[in-house]
Amino acid sequence: MIERNDKIAFRLQSVYETGILKFKQQIDANILHKEHIAPTCGITVLQEVGVRFRKWPLNIDFSYLFFDVQVYNNRIYLYEKNILYAFSIPAFSGIGSRYYVNFRYDFNNTISCWLRYAGILYMDGREAIGSGNEMIAGNRKSEINCLIRLKF
C-alpha cells in the first residue's frame, strides 16, 4: 500500500568573519506528515567558531550542536569538519548535543599535524548507542582522530 508522506525542511545560516575569527550559526528543521499519523518534527541548532592565527601556523575549529529530533524519519544530516582526507556527515535523531574541536599545526613546509576530538551526549534516556558490534553502553560517545603528514 502506498502512503503519502509530506516533508518540509528549511535551513537558516549566517556566517561572519572578522580578523582571525569566523563565526557560523545554523538552524535546520523539518516537519514530516504521514497520512493518519500526527506530524513529527526535528530541529538542530549549530554554532561554529574558527580561529586562524596569523603569527603561528595554527588553526582551531570548534563546533557545538544541539538537536531535538522526535523520530528517526525526521533525522537531520550535517557536515562536520574533520582531519585531512576524512569527512563526517552524521545523522542526528533523538535529543542531545554534539561537539568537536579540530587543531591543525604546520611545523614547517614538510610536516603538518591534525588532531580532532569529538563527542556526543544523548539526553533522551537511552542506555546504549549503536547496534551490533558497534554498540556502546551509556549515553555518551567520544572519538579522537590524529593525522601527521610528511611531504617529500
Chimera marker file (.cmm) of the C-alpha trace (Angstrom):
<marker_set name="trace">
<marker id="1" x="0.000" y="0.000" z="0.000" r="1" g="1" b="0" radius="0.5"/>
<marker id="2" x="1.321" y="3.418" z="-0.945" r="1" g="1" b="0" radius="0.5"/>
<marker id="3" x="1.207" y="6.145" z="1.687" r="1" g="1" b="0" radius="0.5"/>
<marker id="4" x="1.595" y="9.842" z="1.167" r="1" g="1" b="0" radius="0.5"/>
<marker id="5" x="4.479" y="11.454" z="3.096" r="1" g="1" b="0" radius="0.5"/>
<marker id="6" x="4.989" y="15.215" z="3.084" r="1" g="1" b="0" radius="0.5"/>
<marker id="7" x="8.236" y="16.608" z="4.433" r="1" g="1" b="0" radius="0.5"/>
<marker id="8" x="9.078" y="20.282" z="4.748" r="1" g="1" b="0" radius="0.5"/>
<marker id="9" x="12.662" y="21.242" z="5.581" r="1" g="1" b="0" radius="0.5"/>
<marker id="10" x="14.449" y="24.544" z="5.959" r="1" g="1" b="0" radius="0.5"/>
<marker id="11" x="17.856" y="25.938" z="6.879" r="1" g="1" b="0" radius="0.5"/>
<marker id="12" x="18.787" y="29.344" z="8.243" r="1" g="1" b="0" radius="0.5"/>
<marker id="13" x="22.505" y="30.121" z="8.233" r="1" g="1" b="0" radius="0.5"/>
<marker id="14" x="24.725" y="33.104" z="8.887" r="1" g="1" b="0" radius="0.5"/>
<marker id="15" x="28.496" y="33.401" z="8.596" r="1" g="1" b="0" radius="0.5"/>
<marker id="16" x="30.533" y="36.298" z="9.947" r="1" g="1" b="0" radius="0.5"/>
<marker id="17" x="34.292" y="36.767" z="9.596" r="1" g="1" b="0" radius="0.5"/>
<marker id="18" x="36.408" y="39.350" z="11.355" r="1" g="1" b="0" radius="0.5"/>
<marker id="19" x="40.180" y="39.308" z="11.541" r="1" g="1" b="0" radius="0.5"/>
<marker id="20" x="41.308" y="35.862" z="12.629" r="1" g="1" b="0" radius="0.5"/>
<marker id="21" x="37.815" y="34.697" z="13.724" r="1" g="1" b="0" radius="0.5"/>
<marker id="22" x="34.998" y="33.105" z="11.756" r="1" g="1" b="0" radius="0.5"/>
<marker id="23" x="31.542" y="32.516" z="13.262" r="1" g="1" b="0" radius="0.5"/>
<marker id="24" x="28.852" y="30.332" z="11.741" r="1" g="1" b="0" radius="0.5"/>
<marker id="25" x="25.347" y="29.873" z="13.098" r="1" g="1" b="0" radius="0.5"/>
<marker id="26" x="22.930" y="27.431" z="11.511" r="1" g="1" b="0" radius="0.5"/>
<marker id="27" x="19.427" y="26.164" z="12.252" r="1" g="1" b="0" radius="0.5"/>
<marker id="28" x="17.969" y="23.184" z="10.396" r="1" g="1" b="0" radius="0.5"/>
<marker id="29" x="14.413" y="21.997" z="10.923" r="1" g="1" b="0" radius="0.5"/>
<marker id="30" x="11.859" y="19.732" z="9.309" r="1" g="1" b="0" radius="0.5"/>
<marker id="31" x="8.257" y="18.625" z="9.700" r="1" g="1" b="0" radius="0.5"/>
<marker id="32" x="7.082" y="15.219" z="8.486" r="1" g="1" b="0" radius="0.5"/>
<marker id="33" x="3.423" y="14.481" z="7.936" r="1" g="1" b="0" radius="0.5"/>
<marker id="34" x="2.223" y="10.961" z="7.148" r="1" g="1" b="0" radius="0.5"/>
<marker id="35" x="-1.352" y="10.022" z="6.411" r="1" g="1" b="0" radius="0.5"/>
<marker id="36" x="-3.362" y="9.152" z="9.550" r="1" g="1" b="0" radius="0.5"/>
<marker id="37" x="-0.398" y="9.990" z="11.869" r="1" g="1" b="0" radius="0.5"/>
<marker id="38" x="0.268" y="13.209" z="13.778" r="1" g="1" b="0" radius="0.5"/>
<marker id="39" x="3.081" y="15.352" z="12.312" r="1" g="1" b="0" radius="0.5"/>
<marker id="40" x="6.582" y="14.984" z="13.788" r="1" g="1" b="0" radius="0.5"/>
<marker id="41" x="9.444" y="17.469" z="13.695" r="1" g="1" b="0" radius="0.5"/>
<marker id="42" x="13.166" y="17.820" z="14.161" r="1" g="1" b="0" radius="0.5"/>
<marker id="43" x="15.484" y="20.749" z="14.775" r="1" g="1" b="0" radius="0.5"/>
<marker id="44" x="19.230" y="21.293" z="15.098" r="1" g="1" b="0" radius="0.5"/>
<marker id="45" x="20.998" y="24.456" z="16.256" r="1" g="1" b="0" radius="0.5"/>
<marker id="46" x="24.698" y="24.766" z="15.401" r="1" g="1" b="0" radius="0.5"/>
<marker id="47" x="27.414" y="27.222" z="16.428" r="1" g="1" b="0" radius="0.5"/>
<marker id="48" x="30.900" y="27.027" z="14.894" r="1" g="1" b="0" radius="0.5"/>
<marker id="49" x="33.921" y="29.177" z="15.683" r="1" g="1" b="0" radius="0.5"/>
<marker id="50" x="37.136" y="29.088" z="13.673" r="1" g="1" b="0" radius="0.5"/>
<marker id="51" x="40.432" y="30.756" z="14.571" r="1" g="1" b="0" radius="0.5"/>
<marker id="52" x="43.226" y="31.233" z="12.009" r="1" g="1" b="0" radius="0.5"/>
<marker id="53" x="46.293" y="32.636" z="13.746" r="1" g="1" b="0" radius="0.5"/>
<marker id="54" x="48.457" y="34.983" z="11.684" r="1" g="1" b="0" radius="0.5"/>
<marker id="55" x="51.717" y="34.702" z="13.618" r="1" g="1" b="0" radius="0.5"/>
<marker id="56" x="51.553" y="30.959" z="14.297" r="1" g="1" b="0" radius="0.5"/>
<marker id="57" x="50.867" y="28.145" z="11.827" r="1" g="1" b="0" radius="0.5"/>
<marker id="58" x="47.865" y="27.013" z="13.893" r="1" g="1" b="0" radius="0.5"/>
<marker id="59" x="44.173" y="26.670" z="13.005" r="1" g="1" b="0" radius="0.5"/>
<marker id="60" x="41.451" y="25.784" z="15.515" r="1" g="1" b="0" radius="0.5"/>
<marker id="61" x="37.808" y="24.952" z="14.764" r="1" g="1" b="0" radius="0.5"/>
<marker id="62" x="35.194" y="24.411" z="17.459" r="1" g="1" b="0" radius="0.5"/>
<marker id="63" x="31.592" y="23.326" z="16.938" r="1" g="1" b="0" radius="0.5"/>
<marker id="64" x="28.647" y="22.788" z="19.282" r="1" g="1" b="0" radius="0.5"/>
<marker id="65" x="25.324" y="21.370" z="18.113" r="1" g="1" b="0" radius="0.5"/>
<marker id="66" x="22.061" y="20.839" z="19.952" r="1" g="1" b="0" radius="0.5"/>
<marker id="67" x="19.466" y="18.551" z="18.365" r="1" g="1" b="0" radius="0.5"/>
<marker id="68" x="15.871" y="17.618" z="19.184" r="1" g="1" b="0" radius="0.5"/>
<marker id="69" x="14.536" y="15.213" z="16.576" r="1" g="1" b="0" radius="0.5"/>
<marker id="70" x="11.349" y="13.367" z="17.523" r="1" g="1" b="0" radius="0.5"/>
<marker id="71" x="11.633" y="10.262" z="15.334" r="1" g="1" b="0" radius="0.5"/>
<marker id="72" x="14.277" y="8.706" z="13.070" r="1" g="1" b="0" radius="0.5"/>
<marker id="73" x="12.325" y="9.661" z="9.939" r="1" g="1" b="0" radius="0.5"/>
<marker id="74" x="12.956" y="13.320" z="10.864" r="1" g="1" b="0" radius="0.5"/>
<marker id="75" x="16.745" y="12.776" z="11.150" r="1" g="1" b="0" radius="0.5"/>
<marker id="76" x="18.925" y="15.666" z="10.063" r="1" g="1" b="0" radius="0.5"/>
<marker id="77" x="22.303" y="15.197" z="8.356" r="1" g="1" b="0" radius="0.5"/>
<marker id="78" x="25.037" y="17.783" z="8.901" r="1" g="1" b="0" radius="0.5"/>
<marker id="79" x="28.571" y="18.025" z="7.517" r="1" g="1" b="0" radius="0.5"/>
<marker id="80" x="31.364" y="18.206" z="10.114" r="1" g="1" b="0" radius="0.5"/>
<marker id="81" x="34.934" y="19.366" z="9.577" r="1" g="1" b="0" radius="0.5"/>
<marker id="82" x="37.444" y="16.617" z="10.175" r="1" g="1" b="0" radius="0.5"/>
<marker id="83" x="41.134" y="15.811" z="9.739" r="1" g="1" b="0" radius="0.5"/>
<marker id="84" x="42.704" y="15.877" z="6.280" r="1" g="1" b="0" radius="0.5"/>
<marker id="85" x="41.360" y="13.175" z="3.890" r="1" g="1" b="0" radius="0.5"/>
<marker id="86" x="38.411" y="12.379" z="6.186" r="1" g="1" b="0" radius="0.5"/>
<marker id="87" x="34.877" y="13.690" z="6.457" r="1" g="1" b="0" radius="0.5"/>
<marker id="88" x="31.870" y="13.162" z="8.646" r="1" g="1" b="0" radius="0.5"/>
<marker id="89" x="28.152" y="13.550" z="7.862" r="1" g="1" b="0" radius="0.5"/>
<marker id="90" x="26.304" y="12.067" z="10.838" r="1" g="1" b="0" radius="0.5"/>
<marker id="91" x="22.521" y="11.719" z="11.083" r="1" g="1" b="0" radius="0.5"/>
<marker id="92" x="21.009" y="13.232" z="14.209" r="1" g="1" b="0" radius="0.5"/>
<marker id="93" x="17.887" y="11.871" z="15.887" r="1" g="1" b="0" radius="0.5"/>
<marker id="94" x="16.722" y="11.889" z="19.493" r="1" g="1" b="0" radius="0.5"/>
<marker id="95" x="17.656" y="14.659" z="21.918" r="1" g="1" b="0" radius="0.5"/>
<marker id="96" x="21.244" y="15.571" z="22.646" r="1" g="1" b="0" radius="0.5"/>
<marker id="97" x="24.308" y="17.595" z="21.842" r="1" g="1" b="0" radius="0.5"/>
<marker id="98" x="27.401" y="17.097" z="19.700" r="1" g="1" b="0" radius="0.5"/>
<marker id="99" x="30.696" y="18.925" z="19.859" r="1" g="1" b="0" radius="0.5"/>
<marker id="100" x="34.118" y="18.741" z="18.295" r="1" g="1" b="0" radius="0.5"/>
<marker id="101" x="37.371" y="20.653" z="18.257" r="1" g="1" b="0" radius="0.5"/>
<marker id="102" x="39.895" y="20.438" z="15.403" r="1" g="1" b="0" radius="0.5"/>
<marker id="103" x="43.527" y="21.526" z="15.564" r="1" g="1" b="0" radius="0.5"/>
<marker id="104" x="45.923" y="21.874" z="12.652" r="1" g="1" b="0" radius="0.5"/>
<marker id="105" x="49.551" y="22.795" z="13.162" r="1" g="1" b="0" radius="0.5"/>
<marker id="106" x="52.123" y="23.164" z="10.388" r="1" g="1" b="0" radius="0.5"/>
<marker id="107" x="55.557" y="22.555" z="11.922" r="1" g="1" b="0" radius="0.5"/>
<marker id="108" x="57.258" y="23.526" z="8.656" r="1" g="1" b="0" radius="0.5"/>
<marker id="109" x="56.683" y="23.090" z="4.905" r="1" g="1" b="0" radius="0.5"/>
<marker id="110" x="57.000" y="19.300" z="5.125" r="1" g="1" b="0" radius="0.5"/>
<marker id="111" x="55.352" y="18.290" z="8.455" r="1" g="1" b="0" radius="0.5"/>
<marker id="112" x="51.741" y="19.025" z="9.413" r="1" g="1" b="0" radius="0.5"/>
<marker id="113" x="49.567" y="17.596" z="12.162" r="1" g="1" b="0" radius="0.5"/>
<marker id="114" x="45.766" y="17.395" z="12.501" r="1" g="1" b="0" radius="0.5"/>
<marker id="115" x="44.063" y="16.446" z="15.752" r="1" g="1" b="0" radius="0.5"/>
<marker id="116" x="40.318" y="16.117" z="16.326" r="1" g="1" b="0" radius="0.5"/>
<marker id="117" x="38.313" y="15.348" z="19.445" r="1" g="1" b="0" radius="0.5"/>
<marker id="118" x="34.558" y="14.854" z="19.117" r="1" g="1" b="0" radius="0.5"/>
<marker id="119" x="31.796" y="13.745" z="21.434" r="1" g="1" b="0" radius="0.5"/>
<marker id="120" x="28.065" y="13.228" z="21.557" r="1" g="1" b="0" radius="0.5"/>
<marker id="121" x="25.739" y="13.183" z="24.544" r="1" g="1" b="0" radius="0.5"/>
<marker id="122" x="22.179" y="11.889" z="24.296" r="1" g="1" b="0" radius="0.5"/>
<marker id="123" x="19.708" y="13.369" z="26.782" r="1" g="1" b="0" radius="0.5"/>
<marker id="124" x="16.674" y="11.307" z="25.811" r="1" g="1" b="0" radius="0.5"/>
<marker id="125" x="17.051" y="8.470" z="28.317" r="1" g="1" b="0" radius="0.5"/>
<marker id="126" x="18.787" y="5.949" z="26.074" r="1" g="1" b="0" radius="0.5"/>
<marker id="127" x="21.107" y="3.476" z="27.761" r="1" g="1" b="0" radius="0.5"/>
<marker id="128" x="23.100" y="2.398" z="24.696" r="1" g="1" b="0" radius="0.5"/>
<marker id="129" x="24.369" y="3.917" z="21.454" r="1" g="1" b="0" radius="0.5"/>
<marker id="130" x="24.664" y="1.981" z="18.192" r="1" g="1" b="0" radius="0.5"/>
<marker id="131" x="23.858" y="-1.639" z="17.427" r="1" g="1" b="0" radius="0.5"/>
<marker id="132" x="25.565" y="-4.995" z="16.989" r="1" g="1" b="0" radius="0.5"/>
<marker id="133" x="29.355" y="-4.943" z="17.357" r="1" g="1" b="0" radius="0.5"/>
<marker id="134" x="29.286" y="-1.132" z="17.376" r="1" g="1" b="0" radius="0.5"/>
<marker id="135" x="27.058" y="-0.895" z="20.477" r="1" g="1" b="0" radius="0.5"/>
<marker id="136" x="28.321" y="1.223" z="23.381" r="1" g="1" b="0" radius="0.5"/>
<marker id="137" x="26.719" y="1.101" z="26.837" r="1" g="1" b="0" radius="0.5"/>
<marker id="138" x="25.715" y="4.534" z="28.102" r="1" g="1" b="0" radius="0.5"/>
<marker id="139" x="24.546" y="7.775" z="26.563" r="1" g="1" b="0" radius="0.5"/>
<marker id="140" x="27.974" y="9.269" z="25.654" r="1" g="1" b="0" radius="0.5"/>
<marker id="141" x="30.404" y="8.565" z="22.861" r="1" g="1" b="0" radius="0.5"/>
<marker id="142" x="33.712" y="10.259" z="22.094" r="1" g="1" b="0" radius="0.5"/>
<marker id="143" x="36.363" y="9.848" z="19.431" r="1" g="1" b="0" radius="0.5"/>
<marker id="144" x="39.890" y="11.054" z="18.728" r="1" g="1" b="0" radius="0.5"/>
<marker id="145" x="41.483" y="11.310" z="15.290" r="1" g="1" b="0" radius="0.5"/>
<marker id="146" x="45.066" y="12.251" z="14.519" r="1" g="1" b="0" radius="0.5"/>
<marker id="147" x="46.968" y="12.583" z="11.258" r="1" g="1" b="0" radius="0.5"/>
<marker id="148" x="50.593" y="13.525" z="10.695" r="1" g="1" b="0" radius="0.5"/>
<marker id="149" x="51.541" y="14.329" z="7.126" r="1" g="1" b="0" radius="0.5"/>
<marker id="150" x="55.083" y="14.274" z="5.778" r="1" g="1" b="0" radius="0.5"/>
<marker id="151" x="55.600" y="15.859" z="2.347" r="1" g="1" b="0" radius="0.5"/>
<marker id="152" x="58.537" y="14.728" z="0.262" r="1" g="1" b="0" radius="0.5"/>
<link id1="1" id2="2" r="1" g="1" b="0" radius="0.2"/>
<link id1="2" id2="3" r="1" g="1" b="0" radius="0.2"/>
<link id1="3" id2="4" r="1" g="1" b="0" radius="0.2"/>
<link id1="4" id2="5" r="1" g="1" b="0" radius="0.2"/>
<link id1="5" id2="6" r="1" g="1" b="0" radius="0.2"/>
<link id1="6" id2="7" r="1" g="1" b="0" radius="0.2"/>
<link id1="7" id2="8" r="1" g="1" b="0" radius="0.2"/>
<link id1="8" id2="9" r="1" g="1" b="0" radius="0.2"/>
<link id1="9" id2="10" r="1" g="1" b="0" radius="0.2"/>
<link id1="10" id2="11" r="1" g="1" b="0" radius="0.2"/>
<link id1="11" id2="12" r="1" g="1" b="0" radius="0.2"/>
<link id1="12" id2="13" r="1" g="1" b="0" radius="0.2"/>
<link id1="13" id2="14" r="1" g="1" b="0" radius="0.2"/>
<link id1="14" id2="15" r="1" g="1" b="0" radius="0.2"/>
<link id1="15" id2="16" r="1" g="1" b="0" radius="0.2"/>
<link id1="16" id2="17" r="1" g="1" b="0" radius="0.2"/>
<link id1="17" id2="18" r="1" g="1" b="0" radius="0.2"/>
<link id1="18" id2="19" r="1" g="1" b="0" radius="0.2"/>
<link id1="19" id2="20" r="1" g="1" b="0" radius="0.2"/>
<link id1="20" id2="21" r="1" g="1" b="0" radius="0.2"/>
<link id1="21" id2="22" r="1" g="1" b="0" radius="0.2"/>
<link id1="22" id2="23" r="1" g="1" b="0" radius="0.2"/>
<link id1="23" id2="24" r="1" g="1" b="0" radius="0.2"/>
<link id1="24" id2="25" r="1" g="1" b="0" radius="0.2"/>
<link id1="25" id2="26" r="1" g="1" b="0" radius="0.2"/>
<link id1="26" id2="27" r="1" g="1" b="0" radius="0.2"/>
<link id1="27" id2="28" r="1" g="1" b="0" radius="0.2"/>
<link id1="28" id2="29" r="1" g="1" b="0" radius="0.2"/>
<link id1="29" id2="30" r="1" g="1" b="0" radius="0.2"/>
<link id1="30" id2="31" r="1" g="1" b="0" radius="0.2"/>
<link id1="31" id2="32" r="1" g="1" b="0" radius="0.2"/>
<link id1="32" id2="33" r="1" g="1" b="0" radius="0.2"/>
<link id1="33" id2="34" r="1" g="1" b="0" radius="0.2"/>
<link id1="34" id2="35" r="1" g="1" b="0" radius="0.2"/>
<link id1="35" id2="36" r="1" g="1" b="0" radius="0.2"/>
<link id1="36" id2="37" r="1" g="1" b="0" radius="0.2"/>
<link id1="37" id2="38" r="1" g="1" b="0" radius="0.2"/>
<link id1="38" id2="39" r="1" g="1" b="0" radius="0.2"/>
<link id1="39" id2="40" r="1" g="1" b="0" radius="0.2"/>
<link id1="40" id2="41" r="1" g="1" b="0" radius="0.2"/>
<link id1="41" id2="42" r="1" g="1" b="0" radius="0.2"/>
<link id1="42" id2="43" r="1" g="1" b="0" radius="0.2"/>
<link id1="43" id2="44" r="1" g="1" b="0" radius="0.2"/>
<link id1="44" id2="45" r="1" g="1" b="0" radius="0.2"/>
<link id1="45" id2="46" r="1" g="1" b="0" radius="0.2"/>
<link id1="46" id2="47" r="1" g="1" b="0" radius="0.2"/>
<link id1="47" id2="48" r="1" g="1" b="0" radius="0.2"/>
<link id1="48" id2="49" r="1" g="1" b="0" radius="0.2"/>
<link id1="49" id2="50" r="1" g="1" b="0" radius="0.2"/>
<link id1="50" id2="51" r="1" g="1" b="0" radius="0.2"/>
<link id1="51" id2="52" r="1" g="1" b="0" radius="0.2"/>
<link id1="52" id2="53" r="1" g="1" b="0" radius="0.2"/>
<link id1="53" id2="54" r="1" g="1" b="0" radius="0.2"/>
<link id1="54" id2="55" r="1" g="1" b="0" radius="0.2"/>
<link id1="55" id2="56" r="1" g="1" b="0" radius="0.2"/>
<link id1="56" id2="57" r="1" g="1" b="0" radius="0.2"/>
<link id1="57" id2="58" r="1" g="1" b="0" radius="0.2"/>
<link id1="58" id2="59" r="1" g="1" b="0" radius="0.2"/>
<link id1="59" id2="60" r="1" g="1" b="0" radius="0.2"/>
<link id1="60" id2="61" r="1" g="1" b="0" radius="0.2"/>
<link id1="61" id2="62" r="1" g="1" b="0" radius="0.2"/>
<link id1="62" id2="63" r="1" g="1" b="0" radius="0.2"/>
<link id1="63" id2="64" r="1" g="1" b="0" radius="0.2"/>
<link id1="64" id2="65" r="1" g="1" b="0" radius="0.2"/>
<link id1="65" id2="66" r="1" g="1" b="0" radius="0.2"/>
<link id1="66" id2="67" r="1" g="1" b="0" radius="0.2"/>
<link id1="67" id2="68" r="1" g="1" b="0" radius="0.2"/>
<link id1="68" id2="69" r="1" g="1" b="0" radius="0.2"/>
<link id1="69" id2="70" r="1" g="1" b="0" radius="0.2"/>
<link id1="70" id2="71" r="1" g="1" b="0" radius="0.2"/>
<link id1="71" id2="72" r="1" g="1" b="0" radius="0.2"/>
<link id1="72" id2="73" r="1" g="1" b="0" radius="0.2"/>
<link id1="73" id2="74" r="1" g="1" b="0" radius="0.2"/>
<link id1="74" id2="75" r="1" g="1" b="0" radius="0.2"/>
<link id1="75" id2="76" r="1" g="1" b="0" radius="0.2"/>
<link id1="76" id2="77" r="1" g="1" b="0" radius="0.2"/>
<link id1="77" id2="78" r="1" g="1" b="0" radius="0.2"/>
<link id1="78" id2="79" r="1" g="1" b="0" radius="0.2"/>
<link id1="79" id2="80" r="1" g="1" b="0" radius="0.2"/>
<link id1="80" id2="81" r="1" g="1" b="0" radius="0.2"/>
<link id1="81" id2="82" r="1" g="1" b="0" radius="0.2"/>
<link id1="82" id2="83" r="1" g="1" b="0" radius="0.2"/>
<link id1="83" id2="84" r="1" g="1" b="0" radius="0.2"/>
<link id1="84" id2="85" r="1" g="1" b="0" radius="0.2"/>
<link id1="85" id2="86" r="1" g="1" b="0" radius="0.2"/>
<link id1="86" id2="87" r="1" g="1" b="0" radius="0.2"/>
<link id1="87" id2="88" r="1" g="1" b="0" radius="0.2"/>
<link id1="88" id2="89" r="1" g="1" b="0" radius="0.2"/>
<link id1="89" id2="90" r="1" g="1" b="0" radius="0.2"/>
<link id1="90" id2="91" r="1" g="1" b="0" radius="0.2"/>
<link id1="91" id2="92" r="1" g="1" b="0" radius="0.2"/>
<link id1="92" id2="93" r="1" g="1" b="0" radius="0.2"/>
<link id1="93" id2="94" r="1" g="1" b="0" radius="0.2"/>
<link id1="94" id2="95" r="1" g="1" b="0" radius="0.2"/>
<link id1="95" id2="96" r="1" g="1" b="0" radius="0.2"/>
<link id1="96" id2="97" r="1" g="1" b="0" radius="0.2"/>
<link id1="97" id2="98" r="1" g="1" b="0" radius="0.2"/>
<link id1="98" id2="99" r="1" g="1" b="0" radius="0.2"/>
<link id1="99" id2="100" r="1" g="1" b="0" radius="0.2"/>
<link id1="100" id2="101" r="1" g="1" b="0" radius="0.2"/>
<link id1="101" id2="102" r="1" g="1" b="0" radius="0.2"/>
<link id1="102" id2="103" r="1" g="1" b="0" radius="0.2"/>
<link id1="103" id2="104" r="1" g="1" b="0" radius="0.2"/>
<link id1="104" id2="105" r="1" g="1" b="0" radius="0.2"/>
<link id1="105" id2="106" r="1" g="1" b="0" radius="0.2"/>
<link id1="106" id2="107" r="1" g="1" b="0" radius="0.2"/>
<link id1="107" id2="108" r="1" g="1" b="0" radius="0.2"/>
<link id1="108" id2="109" r="1" g="1" b="0" radius="0.2"/>
<link id1="109" id2="110" r="1" g="1" b="0" radius="0.2"/>
<link id1="110" id2="111" r="1" g="1" b="0" radius="0.2"/>
<link id1="111" id2="112" r="1" g="1" b="0" radius="0.2"/>
<link id1="112" id2="113" r="1" g="1" b="0" radius="0.2"/>
<link id1="113" id2="114" r="1" g="1" b="0" radius="0.2"/>
<link id1="114" id2="115" r="1" g="1" b="0" radius="0.2"/>
<link id1="115" id2="116" r="1" g="1" b="0" radius="0.2"/>
<link id1="116" id2="117" r="1" g="1" b="0" radius="0.2"/>
<link id1="117" id2="118" r="1" g="1" b="0" radius="0.2"/>
<link id1="118" id2="119" r="1" g="1" b="0" radius="0.2"/>
<link id1="119" id2="120" r="1" g="1" b="0" radius="0.2"/>
<link id1="120" id2="121" r="1" g="1" b="0" radius="0.2"/>
<link id1="121" id2="122" r="1" g="1" b="0" radius="0.2"/>
<link id1="122" id2="123" r="1" g="1" b="0" radius="0.2"/>
<link id1="123" id2="124" r="1" g="1" b="0" radius="0.2"/>
<link id1="124" id2="125" r="1" g="1" b="0" radius="0.2"/>
<link id1="125" id2="126" r="1" g="1" b="0" radius="0.2"/>
<link id1="126" id2="127" r="1" g="1" b="0" radius="0.2"/>
<link id1="127" id2="128" r="1" g="1" b="0" radius="0.2"/>
<link id1="128" id2="129" r="1" g="1" b="0" radius="0.2"/>
<link id1="129" id2="130" r="1" g="1" b="0" radius="0.2"/>
<link id1="130" id2="131" r="1" g="1" b="0" radius="0.2"/>
<link id1="131" id2="132" r="1" g="1" b="0" radius="0.2"/>
<link id1="132" id2="133" r="1" g="1" b="0" radius="0.2"/>
<link id1="133" id2="134" r="1" g="1" b="0" radius="0.2"/>
<link id1="134" id2="135" r="1" g="1" b="0" radius="0.2"/>
<link id1="135" id2="136" r="1" g="1" b="0" radius="0.2"/>
<link id1="136" id2="137" r="1" g="1" b="0" radius="0.2"/>
<link id1="137" id2="138" r="1" g="1" b="0" radius="0.2"/>
<link id1="138" id2="139" r="1" g="1" b="0" radius="0.2"/>
<link id1="139" id2="140" r="1" g="1" b="0" radius="0.2"/>
<link id1="140" id2="141" r="1" g="1" b="0" radius="0.2"/>
<link id1="141" id2="142" r="1" g="1" b="0" radius="0.2"/>
<link id1="142" id2="143" r="1" g="1" b="0" radius="0.2"/>
<link id1="143" id2="144" r="1" g="1" b="0" radius="0.2"/>
<link id1="144" id2="145" r="1" g="1" b="0" radius="0.2"/>
<link id1="145" id2="146" r="1" g="1" b="0" radius="0.2"/>
<link id1="146" id2="147" r="1" g="1" b="0" radius="0.2"/>
<link id1="147" id2="148" r="1" g="1" b="0" radius="0.2"/>
<link id1="148" id2="149" r="1" g="1" b="0" radius="0.2"/>
<link id1="149" id2="150" r="1" g="1" b="0" radius="0.2"/>
<link id1="150" id2="151" r="1" g="1" b="0" radius="0.2"/>
<link id1="151" id2="152" r="1" g="1" b="0" radius="0.2"/>
</marker_set>
